């Protein structure tokens, strides 16, 4: 095994680790929606979580943009084998 092959496989490992990180970030971003749902639900039943509709709408907008950004970041990952976009 030449030095080039070793560094290639290391690069592959790093690339796939990066892809895994992007994927997990995307999954977390999507699932953080349930925190919003929970918060909205709590504000309906409890005075302590009395968030206004405007606050919830803003929180939803932030979530939506963040989720889109995470999705774009994930989809911009390039295949370490051929350099094409993974999706
Ligand atoms: Zn490929």
PDB file of the backbone (N, CA, C, O) and the ligand in Angstrom, with CONECT records:
HET     ZN  A 101       1
ATOM      1  N   UNK A   1       0.850  -1.205   0.000  1.00  0.00           N
ATOM      2  CA  UNK A   1       0.000   0.000   0.000  1.00  0.00           C
ATOM      3  C   UNK A   1       0.883   1.252   0.000  1.00  0.00           C
ATOM      4  O   UNK A   1       1.732   1.419   0.876  1.00  0.00           O
ATOM      5  N   UNK A   2       0.683   2.101  -0.957  1.00  0.00           N
ATOM      6  CA  UNK A   2       1.502   3.307  -1.044  1.00  0.00           C
ATOM      7  C   UNK A   2       0.998   4.390  -0.093  1.00  0.00           C
ATOM      8  O   UNK A   2      -0.104   4.299   0.450  1.00  0.00           O
ATOM      9  N   UNK A   3       1.803   5.385   0.091  1.00  0.00           N
ATOM     10  CA  UNK A   3       1.431   6.503   0.975  1.00  0.00           C
ATOM     11  C   UNK A   3       0.171   7.205   0.433  1.00  0.00           C
ATOM     12  O   UNK A   3      -0.687   7.652   1.194  1.00  0.00           O
ATOM     13  N   UNK A   4       0.091   7.287  -0.911  1.00  0.00           N
ATOM     14  CA  UNK A   4      -1.069   7.949  -1.535  1.00  0.00           C
ATOM     15  C   UNK A   4      -2.360   7.225  -1.170  1.00  0.00           C
ATOM     16  O   UNK A   4      -3.372   7.857  -0.867  1.00  0.00           O
ATOM     17  N   UNK A   5      -2.315   5.880  -1.203  1.00  0.00           N
ATOM     18  CA  UNK A   5      -3.509   5.104  -0.873  1.00  0.00           C
ATOM     19  C   UNK A   5      -3.928   5.301   0.578  1.00  0.00           C
ATOM     20  O   UNK A   5      -5.114   5.405   0.891  1.00  0.00           O
ATOM     21  N   UNK A   6      -2.919   5.350   1.467  1.00  0.00           N
ATOM     22  CA  UNK A   6      -3.224   5.550   2.888  1.00  0.00           C
ATOM     23  C   UNK A   6      -3.919   6.886   3.093  1.00  0.00           C
ATOM     24  O   UNK A   6      -4.943   6.958   3.771  1.00  0.00           O
ATOM     25  N   UNK A   7      -3.365   7.947   2.508  1.00  0.00           N
ATOM     26  CA  UNK A   7      -3.973   9.256   2.717  1.00  0.00           C
ATOM     27  C   UNK A   7      -5.329   9.350   2.018  1.00  0.00           C
ATOM     28  O   UNK A   7      -6.215  10.087   2.451  1.00  0.00           O
ATOM     29  N   UNK A   8      -5.478   8.574   0.910  1.00  0.00           N
ATOM     30  CA  UNK A   8      -6.778   8.514   0.236  1.00  0.00           C
ATOM     31  C   UNK A   8      -7.839   7.935   1.165  1.00  0.00           C
ATOM     32  O   UNK A   8      -8.933   8.483   1.298  1.00  0.00           O
ATOM     33  N   UNK A   9      -7.494   6.811   1.809  1.00  0.00           N
ATOM     34  CA  UNK A   9      -8.476   6.170   2.674  1.00  0.00           C
ATOM     35  C   UNK A   9      -8.764   7.040   3.891  1.00  0.00           C
ATOM     36  O   UNK A   9      -9.888   7.055   4.393  1.00  0.00           O
ATOM     37  N   UNK A  10      -7.761   7.759   4.363  1.00  0.00           N
ATOM     38  CA  UNK A  10      -7.992   8.695   5.473  1.00  0.00           C
ATOM     39  C   UNK A  10      -8.930   9.807   5.035  1.00  0.00           C
ATOM     40  O   UNK A  10      -9.809  10.239   5.781  1.00  0.00           O
ATOM     41  N   UNK A  11      -8.716  10.262   3.793  1.00  0.00           N
ATOM     42  CA  UNK A  11      -9.560  11.328   3.263  1.00  0.00           C
ATOM     43  C   UNK A  11     -11.005  10.832   3.115  1.00  0.00           C
ATOM     44  O   UNK A  11     -11.957  11.554   3.411  1.00  0.00           O
ATOM     45  N   UNK A  12     -11.144   9.598   2.655  1.00  0.00           N
ATOM     46  CA  UNK A  12     -12.478   8.987   2.533  1.00  0.00           C
ATOM     47  C   UNK A  12     -13.164   8.942   3.890  1.00  0.00           C
ATOM     48  O   UNK A  12     -14.323   9.331   4.036  1.00  0.00           O
ATOM     49  N   UNK A  13     -12.414   8.454   4.886  1.00  0.00           N
ATOM     50  CA  UNK A  13     -12.969   8.345   6.232  1.00  0.00           C
ATOM     51  C   UNK A  13     -13.434   9.710   6.725  1.00  0.00           C
ATOM     52  O   UNK A  13     -14.525   9.848   7.279  1.00  0.00           O
ATOM     53  N   UNK A  14     -12.586  10.715   6.514  1.00  0.00           N
ATOM     54  CA  UNK A  14     -12.929  12.071   6.943  1.00  0.00           C
ATOM     55  C   UNK A  14     -14.161  12.583   6.200  1.00  0.00           C
ATOM     56  O   UNK A  14     -15.021  13.249   6.778  1.00  0.00           O
ATOM     57  N   UNK A  15     -14.230  12.258   4.897  1.00  0.00           N
ATOM     58  CA  UNK A  15     -15.357  12.711   4.082  1.00  0.00           C
ATOM     59  C   UNK A  15     -16.661  12.079   4.548  1.00  0.00           C
ATOM     60  O   UNK A  15     -17.693  12.743   4.636  1.00  0.00           O
ATOM     61  N   UNK A  16     -16.595  10.781   4.845  1.00  0.00           N
ATOM     62  CA  UNK A  16     -17.827  10.092   5.288  1.00  0.00           C
ATOM     63  C   UNK A  16     -18.223  10.519   6.689  1.00  0.00           C
ATOM     64  O   UNK A  16     -19.405  10.540   7.033  1.00  0.00           O
ATOM     65  N   UNK A  17     -17.216  10.863   7.505  1.00  0.00           N
ATOM     66  CA  UNK A  17     -17.515  11.390   8.839  1.00  0.00           C
ATOM     67  C   UNK A  17     -18.232  12.732   8.691  1.00  0.00           C
ATOM     68  O   UNK A  17     -19.182  13.031   9.415  1.00  0.00           O
ATOM     69  N   UNK A  18     -17.756  13.526   7.741  1.00  0.00           N
ATOM     70  CA  UNK A  18     -18.369  14.828   7.456  1.00  0.00           C
ATOM     71  C   UNK A  18     -19.812  14.648   6.996  1.00  0.00           C
ATOM     72  O   UNK A  18     -20.710  15.382   7.408  1.00  0.00           O
ATOM     73  N   UNK A  19     -20.014  13.655   6.134  1.00  0.00           N
ATOM     74  CA  UNK A  19     -21.364  13.387   5.622  1.00  0.00           C
ATOM     75  C   UNK A  19     -22.292  12.959   6.762  1.00  0.00           C
ATOM     76  O   UNK A  19     -23.449  13.376   6.812  1.00  0.00           O
ATOM     77  N   UNK A  20     -21.785  12.126   7.676  1.00  0.00           N
ATOM     78  CA  UNK A  20     -22.553  11.664   8.824  1.00  0.00           C
ATOM     79  C   UNK A  20     -22.935  12.850   9.707  1.00  0.00           C
ATOM     80  O   UNK A  20     -24.063  12.939  10.190  1.00  0.00           O
ATOM     81  N   UNK A  21     -21.973  13.768   9.913  1.00  0.00           N
ATOM     82  CA  UNK A  21     -22.223  14.952  10.732  1.00  0.00           C
ATOM     83  C   UNK A  21     -23.307  15.813  10.090  1.00  0.00           C
ATOM     84  O   UNK A  21     -24.203  16.309  10.774  1.00  0.00           O
ATOM     85  N   UNK A  22     -23.221  15.986   8.769  1.00  0.00           N
ATOM     86  CA  UNK A  22     -24.230  16.777   8.052  1.00  0.00           C
ATOM     87  C   UNK A  22     -25.597  16.128   8.169  1.00  0.00           C
ATOM     88  O   UNK A  22     -26.604  16.807   8.366  1.00  0.00           O
ATOM     89  N   UNK A  23     -25.623  14.794   8.044  1.00  0.00           N
ATOM     90  CA  UNK A  23     -26.875  14.062   8.117  1.00  0.00           C
ATOM     91  C   UNK A  23     -27.499  14.210   9.509  1.00  0.00           C
ATOM     92  O   UNK A  23     -28.697  14.468   9.632  1.00  0.00           O
ATOM     93  N   UNK A  24     -26.676  14.045  10.562  1.00  0.00           N
ATOM     94  CA  UNK A  24     -27.176  14.160  11.931  1.00  0.00           C
ATOM     95  C   UNK A  24     -27.689  15.563  12.214  1.00  0.00           C
ATOM     96  O   UNK A  24     -28.714  15.735  12.873  1.00  0.00           O
ATOM     97  N   UNK A  25     -26.964  16.576  11.708  1.00  0.00           N
ATOM     98  CA  UNK A  25     -27.387  17.970  11.877  1.00  0.00           C
ATOM     99  C   UNK A  25     -28.751  18.171  11.236  1.00  0.00           C
ATOM    100  O   UNK A  25     -29.628  18.831  11.793  1.00  0.00           O
ATOM    101  N   UNK A  26     -28.913  17.588  10.052  1.00  0.00           N
ATOM    102  CA  UNK A  26     -30.171  17.711   9.317  1.00  0.00           C
ATOM    103  C   UNK A  26     -31.308  17.039  10.086  1.00  0.00           C
ATOM    104  O   UNK A  26     -32.393  17.605  10.221  1.00  0.00           O
ATOM    105  N   UNK A  27     -31.057  15.838  10.584  1.00  0.00           N
ATOM    106  CA  UNK A  27     -32.066  15.097  11.354  1.00  0.00           C
ATOM    107  C   UNK A  27     -32.444  15.880  12.621  1.00  0.00           C
ATOM    108  O   UNK A  27     -33.621  15.995  12.963  1.00  0.00           O
ATOM    109  N   UNK A  28     -31.428  16.415  13.307  1.00  0.00           N
ATOM    110  CA  UNK A  28     -31.684  17.205  14.517  1.00  0.00           C
ATOM    111  C   UNK A  28     -32.491  18.460  14.195  1.00  0.00           C
ATOM    112  O   UNK A  28     -33.417  18.819  14.922  1.00  0.00           O
ATOM    113  N   UNK A  29     -32.129  19.120  13.098  1.00  0.00           N
ATOM    114  CA  UNK A  29     -32.833  20.343  12.692  1.00  0.00           C
ATOM    115  C   UNK A  29     -34.300  20.041  12.409  1.00  0.00           C
ATOM    116  O   UNK A  29     -35.190  20.796  12.800  1.00  0.00           O
ATOM    117  N   UNK A  30     -34.537  18.918  11.718  1.00  0.00           N
ATOM    118  CA  UNK A  30     -35.919  18.530  11.406  1.00  0.00           C
ATOM    119  C   UNK A  30     -36.700  18.201  12.674  1.00  0.00           C
ATOM    120  O   UNK A  30     -37.850  18.610  12.836  1.00  0.00           O
ATOM    121  N   UNK A  31     -36.050  17.451  13.575  1.00  0.00           N
ATOM    122  CA  UNK A  31     -36.760  16.998  14.769  1.00  0.00           C
ATOM    123  C   UNK A  31     -36.929  18.076  15.827  1.00  0.00           C
ATOM    124  O   UNK A  31     -37.754  17.936  16.731  1.00  0.00           O
ATOM    125  N   UNK A  32     -36.157  19.150  15.724  1.00  0.00           N
ATOM    126  CA  UNK A  32     -36.332  20.261  16.667  1.00  0.00           C
ATOM    127  C   UNK A  32     -37.706  20.906  16.466  1.00  0.00           C
ATOM    128  O   UNK A  32     -38.150  21.711  17.284  1.00  0.00           O
ATOM    129  N   UNK A  33     -38.365  20.544  15.372  1.00  0.00           N
ATOM    130  CA  UNK A  33     -39.729  21.009  15.139  1.00  0.00           C
ATOM    131  C   UNK A  33     -40.649  20.591  16.281  1.00  0.00           C
ATOM    132  O   UNK A  33     -41.559  21.332  16.653  1.00  0.00           O
ATOM    133  N   UNK A  34     -40.411  19.402  16.839  1.00  0.00           N
ATOM    134  CA  UNK A  34     -41.268  18.881  17.912  1.00  0.00           C
ATOM    135  C   UNK A  34     -41.135  19.716  19.168  1.00  0.00           C
ATOM    136  O   UNK A  34     -42.066  19.783  19.970  1.00  0.00           O
ATOM    137  N   UNK A  35     -39.978  20.362  19.351  1.00  0.00           N
ATOM    138  CA  UNK A  35     -39.811  21.283  20.476  1.00  0.00           C
ATOM    139  C   UNK A  35     -40.775  22.460  20.288  1.00  0.00           C
ATOM    140  O   UNK A  35     -41.404  22.925  21.238  1.00  0.00           O
ATOM    141  N   UNK A  36     -40.873  22.926  19.045  1.00  0.00           N
ATOM    142  CA  UNK A  36     -41.807  24.009  18.719  1.00  0.00           C
ATOM    143  C   UNK A  36     -43.247  23.592  18.983  1.00  0.00           C
ATOM    144  O   UNK A  36     -44.032  24.340  19.565  1.00  0.00           O
ATOM    145  N   UNK A  37     -43.577  22.374  18.540  1.00  0.00           N
ATOM    146  CA  UNK A  37     -44.937  21.854  18.737  1.00  0.00           C
ATOM    147  C   UNK A  37     -45.242  21.768  20.235  1.00  0.00           C
ATOM    148  O   UNK A  37     -46.310  22.179  20.690  1.00  0.00           O
ATOM    149  N   UNK A  38     -44.288  21.230  20.986  1.00  0.00           N
ATOM    150  CA  UNK A  38     -44.447  21.107  22.448  1.00  0.00           C
ATOM    151  C   UNK A  38     -44.625  22.477  23.087  1.00  0.00           C
ATOM    152  O   UNK A  38     -45.491  22.662  23.942  1.00  0.00           O
ATOM    153  N   UNK A  39     -43.810  23.427  22.672  1.00  0.00           N
ATOM    154  CA  UNK A  39     -43.871  24.785  23.210  1.00  0.00           C
ATOM    155  C   UNK A  39     -45.227  25.420  22.894  1.00  0.00           C
ATOM    156  O   UNK A  39     -45.832  26.072  23.745  1.00  0.00           O
ATOM    157  N   UNK A  40     -45.688  25.222  21.676  1.00  0.00           N
ATOM    158  CA  UNK A  40     -46.994  25.737  21.280  1.00  0.00           C
ATOM    159  C   UNK A  40     -48.112  25.110  22.099  1.00  0.00           C
ATOM    160  O   UNK A  40     -49.054  25.786  22.513  1.00  0.00           O
ATOM    161  N   UNK A  41     -47.990  23.796  22.327  1.00  0.00           N
ATOM    162  CA  UNK A  41     -48.981  23.067  23.120  1.00  0.00           C
ATOM    163  C   UNK A  41     -48.992  23.572  24.563  1.00  0.00           C
ATOM    164  O   UNK A  41     -50.055  23.808  25.138  1.00  0.00           O
ATOM    165  N   UNK A  42     -47.790  23.735  25.148  1.00  0.00           N
ATOM    166  CA  UNK A  42     -47.681  24.206  26.529  1.00  0.00           C
ATOM    167  C   UNK A  42     -48.252  25.609  26.685  1.00  0.00           C
ATOM    168  O   UNK A  42     -48.860  25.933  27.706  1.00  0.00           O
ATOM    169  N   UNK A  43     -48.051  26.435  25.668  1.00  0.00           N
ATOM    170  CA  UNK A  43     -48.561  27.807  25.761  1.00  0.00           C
ATOM    171  C   UNK A  43     -50.091  27.832  25.695  1.00  0.00           C
ATOM    172  O   UNK A  43     -50.728  28.809  26.089  1.00  0.00           O
ATOM    173  N   UNK A  44     -50.666  26.733  25.186  1.00  0.00           N
ATOM    174  CA  UNK A  44     -52.128  26.628  25.163  1.00  0.00           C
ATOM    175  C   UNK A  44     -52.681  26.219  26.526  1.00  0.00           C
ATOM    176  O   UNK A  44     -53.752  26.673  26.929  1.00  0.00           O
ATOM    177  N   UNK A  45     -51.954  25.371  27.224  1.00  0.00           N
ATOM    178  CA  UNK A  45     -52.491  24.798  28.463  1.00  0.00           C
ATOM    179  C   UNK A  45     -51.937  25.441  29.727  1.00  0.00           C
ATOM    180  O   UNK A  45     -52.515  25.270  30.801  1.00  0.00           O
ATOM    181  N   UNK A  46     -50.822  26.184  29.628  1.00  0.00           N
ATOM    182  CA  UNK A  46     -50.220  26.719  30.838  1.00  0.00           C
ATOM    183  C   UNK A  46     -49.921  28.206  30.697  1.00  0.00           C
ATOM    184  O   UNK A  46     -49.462  28.663  29.650  1.00  0.00           O
ATOM    185  N   UNK A  47     -50.185  28.947  31.753  1.00  0.00           N
ATOM    186  CA  UNK A  47     -49.913  30.383  31.758  1.00  0.00           C
ATOM    187  C   UNK A  47     -48.409  30.644  31.783  1.00  0.00           C
ATOM    188  O   UNK A  47     -47.933  31.673  31.303  1.00  0.00           O
ATOM    189  N   UNK A  48     -47.674  29.691  32.352  1.00  0.00           N
ATOM    190  CA  UNK A  48     -46.219  29.864  32.490  1.00  0.00           C
ATOM    191  C   UNK A  48     -45.529  29.888  31.122  1.00  0.00           C
ATOM    192  O   UNK A  48     -44.479  30.511  30.965  1.00  0.00           O
ATOM    193  N   UNK A  49     -46.109  29.221  30.154  1.00  0.00           N
ATOM    194  CA  UNK A  49     -45.521  29.191  28.817  1.00  0.00           C
ATOM    195  C   UNK A  49     -46.363  30.017  27.857  1.00  0.00           C
ATOM    196  O   UNK A  49     -46.574  29.642  26.704  1.00  0.00           O
ATOM    197  N   UNK A  50     -46.832  31.135  28.354  1.00  0.00           N
ATOM    198  CA  UNK A  50     -47.767  31.915  27.559  1.00  0.00           C
ATOM    199  C   UNK A  50     -47.054  32.713  26.450  1.00  0.00           C
ATOM    200  O   UNK A  50     -46.865  33.925  26.545  1.00  0.00           O
ATOM    201  N   UNK A  51     -46.675  31.987  25.416  1.00  0.00           N
ATOM    202  CA  UNK A  51     -46.030  32.636  24.273  1.00  0.00           C
ATOM    203  C   UNK A  51     -47.110  33.164  23.326  1.00  0.00           C
ATOM    204  O   UNK A  51     -48.127  32.508  23.100  1.00  0.00           O
ATOM    205  N   UNK A  52     -46.879  34.337  22.785  1.00  0.00           N
ATOM    206  CA  UNK A  52     -47.855  34.897  21.855  1.00  0.00           C
ATOM    207  C   UNK A  52     -47.762  34.179  20.510  1.00  0.00           C
ATOM    208  O   UNK A  52     -46.756  33.540  20.201  1.00  0.00           O
ATOM    209  N   UNK A  53     -48.817  34.292  19.722  1.00  0.00           N
ATOM    210  CA  UNK A  53     -48.809  33.683  18.403  1.00  0.00           C
ATOM    211  C   UNK A  53     -47.678  34.218  17.550  1.00  0.00           C
ATOM    212  O   UNK A  53     -47.110  33.501  16.727  1.00  0.00           O
ATOM    213  N   UNK A  54     -47.357  35.484  17.755  1.00  0.00           N
ATOM    214  CA  UNK A  54     -46.281  36.107  16.987  1.00  0.00           C
ATOM    215  C   UNK A  54     -44.926  35.483  17.326  1.00  0.00           C
ATOM    216  O   UNK A  54     -44.108  35.231  16.441  1.00  0.00           O
ATOM    217  N   UNK A  55     -44.701  35.237  18.630  1.00  0.00           N
ATOM    218  CA  UNK A  55     -43.462  34.591  19.070  1.00  0.00           C
ATOM    219  C   UNK A  55     -43.341  33.202  18.450  1.00  0.00           C
ATOM    220  O   UNK A  55     -42.277  32.816  17.965  1.00  0.00           O
ATOM    221  N   UNK A  56     -44.443  32.461  18.474  1.00  0.00           N
ATOM    222  CA  UNK A  56     -44.433  31.110  17.907  1.00  0.00           C
ATOM    223  C   UNK A  56     -44.193  31.139  16.405  1.00  0.00           C
ATOM    224  O   UNK A  56     -43.490  30.293  15.852  1.00  0.00           O
ATOM    225  N   UNK A  57     -44.792  32.129  15.760  1.00  0.00           N
ATOM    226  CA  UNK A  57     -44.625  32.267  14.315  1.00  0.00           C
ATOM    227  C   UNK A  57     -43.164  32.578  13.972  1.00  0.00           C
ATOM    228  O   UNK A  57     -42.608  32.049  13.009  1.00  0.00           O
ATOM    229  N   UNK A  58     -42.557  33.451  14.787  1.00  0.00           N
ATOM    230  CA  UNK A  58     -41.140  33.808  14.598  1.00  0.00           C
ATOM    231  C   UNK A  58     -40.261  32.579  14.832  1.00  0.00           C
ATOM    232  O   UNK A  58     -39.326  32.316  14.076  1.00  0.00           O
ATOM    233  N   UNK A  59     -40.580  31.828  15.901  1.00  0.00           N
ATOM    234  CA  UNK A  59     -39.822  30.610  16.204  1.00  0.00           C
ATOM    235  C   UNK A  59     -39.942  29.611  15.055  1.00  0.00           C
ATOM    236  O   UNK A  59     -38.978  28.933  14.700  1.00  0.00           O
ATOM    237  N   UNK A  60     -41.137  29.535  14.486  1.00  0.00           N
ATOM    238  CA  UNK A  60     -41.344  28.628  13.358  1.00  0.00           C
ATOM    239  C   UNK A  60     -40.521  29.076  12.149  1.00  0.00           C
ATOM    240  O   UNK A  60     -39.926  28.254  11.452  1.00  0.00           O
ATOM    241  N   UNK A  61     -40.496  30.402  11.909  1.00  0.00           N
ATOM    242  CA  UNK A  61     -39.731  30.957  10.780  1.00  0.00           C
ATOM    243  C   UNK A  61     -38.244  30.638  10.937  1.00  0.00           C
ATOM    244  O   UNK A  61     -37.570  30.269   9.976  1.00  0.00           O
ATOM    245  N   UNK A  62     -37.739  30.790  12.187  1.00  0.00           N
ATOM    246  CA  UNK A  62     -36.323  30.502  12.463  1.00  0.00           C
ATOM    247  C   UNK A  62     -36.049  29.013  12.229  1.00  0.00           C
ATOM    248  O   UNK A  62     -35.050  28.636  11.618  1.00  0.00           O
ATOM    249  N   UNK A  63     -36.965  28.181  12.734  1.00  0.00           N
ATOM    250  CA  UNK A  63     -36.806  26.734  12.530  1.00  0.00           C
ATOM    251  C   UNK A  63     -36.804  26.391  11.040  1.00  0.00           C
ATOM    252  O   UNK A  63     -35.977  25.612  10.566  1.00  0.00           O
ATOM    253  N   UNK A  64     -37.755  26.994  10.310  1.00  0.00           N
ATOM    254  CA  UNK A  64     -37.907  26.698   8.893  1.00  0.00           C
ATOM    255  C   UNK A  64     -36.630  27.041   8.107  1.00  0.00           C
ATOM    256  O   UNK A  64     -36.149  26.242   7.303  1.00  0.00           O
ATOM    257  N   UNK A  65     -36.101  28.229   8.355  1.00  0.00           N
ATOM    258  CA  UNK A  65     -34.880  28.671   7.670  1.00  0.00           C
ATOM    259  C   UNK A  65     -33.696  27.767   8.055  1.00  0.00           C
ATOM    260  O   UNK A  65     -32.902  27.368   7.203  1.00  0.00           O
ATOM    261  N   UNK A  66     -33.598  27.454   9.356  1.00  0.00           N
ATOM    262  CA  UNK A  66     -32.514  26.601   9.837  1.00  0.00           C
ATOM    263  C   UNK A  66     -32.567  25.210   9.223  1.00  0.00           C
ATOM    264  O   UNK A  66     -31.542  24.628   8.870  1.00  0.00           O
ATOM    265  N   UNK A  67     -33.778  24.695   9.106  1.00  0.00           N
ATOM    266  CA  UNK A  67     -34.001  23.368   8.554  1.00  0.00           C
ATOM    267  C   UNK A  67     -33.649  23.334   7.058  1.00  0.00           C
ATOM    268  O   UNK A  67     -33.064  22.368   6.568  1.00  0.00           O
ATOM    269  N   UNK A  68     -34.016  24.402   6.348  1.00  0.00           N
ATOM    270  CA  UNK A  68     -33.668  24.519   4.923  1.00  0.00           C
ATOM    271  C   UNK A  68     -32.147  24.581   4.762  1.00  0.00           C
ATOM    272  O   UNK A  68     -31.566  23.915   3.905  1.00  0.00           O
ATOM    273  N   UNK A  69     -31.513  25.412   5.624  1.00  0.00           N
ATOM    274  CA  UNK A  69     -30.053  25.577   5.559  1.00  0.00           C
ATOM    275  C   UNK A  69     -29.352  24.247   5.816  1.00  0.00           C
ATOM    276  O   UNK A  69     -28.387  23.909   5.130  1.00  0.00           O
ATOM    277  N   UNK A  70     -29.836  23.485   6.810  1.00  0.00           N
ATOM    278  CA  UNK A  70     -29.243  22.174   7.124  1.00  0.00           C
ATOM    279  C   UNK A  70     -29.419  21.214   5.945  1.00  0.00           C
ATOM    280  O   UNK A  70     -28.524  20.430   5.629  1.00  0.00           O
ATOM    281  N   UNK A  71     -30.590  21.288   5.300  1.00  0.00           N
ATOM    282  CA  UNK A  71     -30.860  20.430   4.148  1.00  0.00           C
ATOM    283  C   UNK A  71     -29.960  20.753   2.972  1.00  0.00           C
ATOM    284  O   UNK A  71     -29.451  19.854   2.303  1.00  0.00           O
ATOM    285  N   UNK A  72     -29.765  22.038   2.723  1.00  0.00           N
ATOM    286  CA  UNK A  72     -28.897  22.480   1.622  1.00  0.00           C
ATOM    287  C   UNK A  72     -27.459  22.048   1.901  1.00  0.00           C
ATOM    288  O   UNK A  72     -26.760  21.571   1.007  1.00  0.00           O
ATOM    289  N   UNK A  73     -27.025  22.222   3.155  1.00  0.00           N
ATOM    290  CA  UNK A  73     -25.673  21.838   3.564  1.00  0.00           C
ATOM    291  C   UNK A  73     -25.459  20.346   3.341  1.00  0.00           C
ATOM    292  O   UNK A  73     -24.419  19.934   2.826  1.00  0.00           O
ATOM    293  N   UNK A  74     -26.440  19.538   3.727  1.00  0.00           N
ATOM    294  CA  UNK A  74     -26.355  18.088   3.539  1.00  0.00           C
ATOM    295  C   UNK A  74     -26.285  17.737   2.050  1.00  0.00           C
ATOM    296  O   UNK A  74     -25.475  16.908   1.637  1.00  0.00           O
ATOM    297  N   UNK A  75     -27.146  18.378   1.252  1.00  0.00           N
ATOM    298  CA  UNK A  75     -27.223  18.028  -0.172  1.00  0.00           C
ATOM    299  C   UNK A  75     -26.049  18.547  -0.984  1.00  0.00           C
ATOM    300  O   UNK A  75     -25.848  18.126  -2.123  1.00  0.00           O
ATOM    301  N   UNK A  76     -25.275  19.454  -0.412  1.00  0.00           N
ATOM    302  CA  UNK A  76     -24.097  19.965  -1.118  1.00  0.00           C
ATOM    303  C   UNK A  76     -22.873  19.066  -0.912  1.00  0.00           C
ATOM    304  O   UNK A  76     -21.806  19.309  -1.476  1.00  0.00           O
ATOM    305  N   UNK A  77     -23.051  18.020  -0.089  1.00  0.00           N
ATOM    306  CA  UNK A  77     -21.966  17.066   0.121  1.00  0.00           C
ATOM    307  C   UNK A  77     -21.637  16.379  -1.199  1.00  0.00           C
ATOM    308  O   UNK A  77     -22.525  15.929  -1.922  1.00  0.00           O
ATOM    309  N   UNK A  78     -20.347  16.309  -1.495  1.00  0.00           N
ATOM    310  CA  UNK A  78     -19.928  15.649  -2.737  1.00  0.00           C
ATOM    311  C   UNK A  78     -19.388  14.259  -2.440  1.00  0.00           C
ATOM    312  O   UNK A  78     -18.695  14.041  -1.446  1.00  0.00           O
ATOM    313  N   UNK A  79     -19.723  13.317  -3.330  1.00  0.00           N
ATOM    314  CA  UNK A  79     -19.243  11.944  -3.196  1.00  0.00           C
ATOM    315  C   UNK A  79     -17.712  11.948  -3.228  1.00  0.00           C
ATOM    316  O   UNK A  79     -17.116  12.494  -4.157  1.00  0.00           O
ATOM    317  N   UNK A  80     -17.066  11.337  -2.212  1.00  0.00           N
ATOM    318  CA  UNK A  80     -15.597  11.327  -2.205  1.00  0.00           C
ATOM    319  C   UNK A  80     -15.032  10.449  -3.312  1.00  0.00           C
ATOM    320  O   UNK A  80     -13.849  10.562  -3.633  1.00  0.00           O
ATOM    321  N   UNK A  81     -15.837   9.584  -3.900  1.00  0.00           N
ATOM    322  CA  UNK A  81     -15.377   8.695  -4.958  1.00  0.00           C
ATOM    323  C   UNK A  81     -15.277   9.384  -6.295  1.00  0.00           C
ATOM    324  O   UNK A  81     -14.247   9.310  -6.965  1.00  0.00           O
ATOM    325  N   UNK A  82     -16.370  10.072  -6.696  1.00  0.00           N
ATOM    326  CA  UNK A  82     -16.398  10.639  -8.045  1.00  0.00           C
ATOM    327  C   UNK A  82     -16.532  12.160  -8.036  1.00  0.00           C
ATOM    328  O   UNK A  82     -16.437  12.792  -9.088  1.00  0.00           O
ATOM    329  N   UNK A  83     -16.748  12.750  -6.878  1.00  0.00           N
ATOM    330  CA  UNK A  83     -16.809  14.220  -6.797  1.00  0.00           C
ATOM    331  C   UNK A  83     -18.140  14.815  -7.227  1.00  0.00           C
ATOM    332  O   UNK A  83     -18.306  16.034  -7.254  1.00  0.00           O
ATOM    333  N   UNK A  84     -19.100  13.933  -7.569  1.00  0.00           N
ATOM    334  CA  UNK A  84     -20.422  14.443  -7.921  1.00  0.00           C
ATOM    335  C   UNK A  84     -21.240  14.703  -6.659  1.00  0.00           C
ATOM    336  O   UNK A  84     -20.928  14.198  -5.581  1.00  0.00           O
ATOM    337  N   UNK A  85     -22.294  15.503  -6.821  1.00  0.00           N
ATOM    338  CA  UNK A  85     -23.189  15.737  -5.701  1.00  0.00           C
ATOM    339  C   UNK A  85     -23.806  14.404  -5.289  1.00  0.00           C
ATOM    340  O   UNK A  85     -24.179  13.595  -6.139  1.00  0.00           O
ATOM    341  N   UNK A  86     -23.911  14.183  -3.986  1.00  0.00           N
ATOM    342  CA  UNK A  86     -24.324  12.888  -3.490  1.00  0.00           C
ATOM    343  C   UNK A  86     -25.768  12.582  -3.846  1.00  0.00           C
ATOM    344  O   UNK A  86     -26.121  11.428  -4.089  1.00  0.00           O
ATOM    345  N   UNK A  87     -26.612  13.621  -3.877  1.00  0.00           N
ATOM    346  CA  UNK A  87     -28.027  13.390  -4.191  1.00  0.00           C
ATOM    347  C   UNK A  87     -28.320  13.690  -5.666  1.00  0.00           C
ATOM    348  O   UNK A  87     -29.460  13.550  -6.109  1.00  0.00           O
TER     349      UNK A  87
HETATM  350 ZN    ZN A 101     -19.711   8.840  -6.466  1.00  0.00          ZN
END
